[in-house]
Amino acid sequence: MNKPPTETPEKYDIRFEKRYMDGGIVSLFGNGLVPSTRRKKEYVWWYFNPITHHIEKVPEGFTPRLDPQYYEDDPFFGNSPYVTNSDDIEG
């Protein structure tokens, strides 16, 4: 009897901070960066670098790939599990 291959769930263990220019911060988890040419003037993305043990600014040209749980039934994040570019999230 053949067993179907088991999928390893994606880990979302990188901590990101969405720092608003007005001083607010939202802490979220993701699993990496994706290319992006979009930058919002309202906030800046930062991440915890496990090698340096410091919070660092996400490099220009990239945006976090966040855990889809943030999109599911949450009006703050837009209710869309299909968003892969975190700069598309309103809030």
Secondary structure as UniProt FT lines:
FT   STRAND          14..20
FT   TURN            21..22
FT   STRAND          25..35
FT   STRAND          43..49
FT   TURN            50..53
FT   STRAND          54..57
FT   TURN            60..61
FT   STRAND          62..66
FT   HELIX           68..70
FT   TURN            71..73
FT   TURN            75..78
FT   TURN            81..82
FT   HELIX           86..88
//
